Each structure stands twice: as structure tokens, then as C-alpha cells.
Amino acid sequence: MKETTRGDDARICVHYLALAHARLQNYDKSLSLLNSLLRTEPSNMQAKGLRNVVEKRMKREGLLGMGLVGGAAVLIGGIVIAGMTLKK
């Protein structure tokens, strides 16, 4: 069995923390942890892969959020217009 060093243990802990935050949809915290890990270990392929997944999810959920806000605005606008026409 390979012995780990404190640096290895810290790296593993940071990676799992980033993974846990990603699963909890705390993407900003996950991305922050991954970026700090990649500053100290730029060739870490697991961290790079997880960062790509987190960035894609952030983008997807951002677009989804914008769509929901846009849909709500259209709905409210329609209600206001309907109310104005019925009032006349």
C-alpha cells in the first residue's frame, strides 16, 4: 500500500470538498476550491475535469434561470395587459 503525505491528504480532501459542493449545487464554492487546487497543482486532471463539469452546470443553470425570469416577465406582462383591456 502506498503511503500518503500530508500534501497528498490535503489535495484529496480539497478535491472531495469541491466534489461535495458541486453535488450540493454550491458551484461558486466548488469552483473556488478547484481553482486553488489547480494553482498549486496545475496538472491535476481530476480537478480540471471537475472544474469543466462545474462550469458547464453553472452555465446551464444560469441560462435556465434567465429563461424562467423571462417567462415570468412575459406572464406578468400578459396579466397586466389583460387587466387593462378588461378594465376599459
C-alpha positions as CSV (number, residue, x, y, z in Angstrom):
1,M,0.0,0.0,0.0
2,K,1.3,3.4,-0.9
3,E,1.9,5.8,1.9
4,T,0.4,9.3,1.5
5,T,2.0,12.5,2.6
6,R,0.2,15.4,4.2
7,G,0.2,17.2,0.9
8,D,-1.5,14.3,-0.8
9,D,-4.0,14.1,2.0
10,A,-4.8,17.8,1.7
11,R,-5.1,17.6,-2.0
12,I,-7.5,14.7,-1.7
13,C,-9.6,16.5,0.9
14,V,-9.8,19.6,-1.2
15,H,-10.9,17.6,-4.2
16,Y,-13.6,15.8,-2.2
17,L,-14.8,19.1,-0.7
18,A,-15.1,20.5,-4.2
19,L,-17.0,17.5,-5.4
20,A,-19.4,17.7,-2.4
21,H,-20.1,21.3,-3.0
22,A,-20.7,20.6,-6.7
23,R,-23.2,17.9,-5.8
24,L,-24.9,20.3,-3.4
25,Q,-25.0,22.8,-6.3
26,N,-22.7,25.2,-4.4
27,Y,-20.9,25.8,-7.7
28,D,-19.1,29.0,-6.7
29,K,-17.5,27.4,-3.6
30,S,-16.6,24.3,-5.6
31,L,-15.0,26.4,-8.4
32,S,-13.1,28.3,-5.8
33,L,-11.7,25.2,-4.2
34,L,-10.8,23.7,-7.6
35,N,-9.0,26.9,-8.7
36,S,-7.0,26.9,-5.5
37,L,-6.1,23.3,-6.0
38,L,-5.1,23.9,-9.6
39,R,-2.9,26.9,-8.6
40,T,-0.8,24.5,-6.5
41,E,-1.1,21.5,-8.8
42,P,-1.8,22.7,-12.4
43,S,-1.5,19.3,-14.0
44,N,-4.2,17.7,-11.8
45,M,-6.5,16.1,-14.4
46,Q,-9.3,15.2,-11.9
47,A,-9.5,18.8,-10.7
48,K,-9.5,20.0,-14.3
49,G,-12.3,17.6,-15.3
50,L,-14.4,18.5,-12.3
51,R,-13.9,22.2,-13.0
52,N,-15.2,21.7,-16.5
53,V,-18.3,19.9,-15.3
54,V,-18.9,22.7,-12.7
55,E,-18.5,25.4,-15.2
56,K,-20.9,23.7,-17.6
57,R,-23.5,23.3,-14.9
58,M,-23.1,26.9,-13.8
59,K,-23.7,28.0,-17.4
60,R,-26.7,25.6,-17.9
61,E,-28.4,26.7,-14.7
62,G,-27.7,30.4,-15.4
63,L,-29.4,30.0,-18.8
64,L,-32.3,28.1,-17.2
65,G,-32.6,30.9,-14.6
66,M,-32.7,33.6,-17.3
67,G,-35.4,31.6,-19.1
68,L,-37.5,31.3,-16.0
69,V,-37.2,35.1,-15.3
70,G,-38.0,35.9,-18.9
71,G,-41.1,33.6,-18.8
72,A,-42.3,35.1,-15.6
73,A,-41.9,38.6,-17.1
74,V,-44.0,37.7,-20.1
75,L,-46.7,36.1,-17.9
76,I,-46.9,39.2,-15.7
77,G,-46.9,41.5,-18.7
78,G,-49.8,39.4,-20.2
79,I,-51.8,39.7,-17.0
80,V,-51.3,43.4,-16.8
81,I,-52.4,43.9,-20.5
82,A,-55.4,41.6,-19.9
83,G,-56.4,43.6,-16.8
84,M,-56.1,46.9,-18.7
85,T,-58.2,45.7,-21.6
86,L,-60.9,44.3,-19.3
87,K,-61.0,47.5,-17.3
88,K,-61.9,49.6,-20.4
